[in-house]
């Protein structure tokens, strides 16, 4: 089964691994776990620009 992917160049959604000659990325967030060892770093990186 293919999953939705997003082109990092033009931000278009696709099912392919490549679009616009570049590799695509997964637009889905990582799964949540209560024991996430990197949660503090992820929160710090996301909200540090505010």
Buried (B, 14 or more C-beta within 10 A) or exposed (E): EEEEBBBEEEEEEBEEEEBEEEEBEEEEEEEEEEEEEEEEEEEEEEEEEE
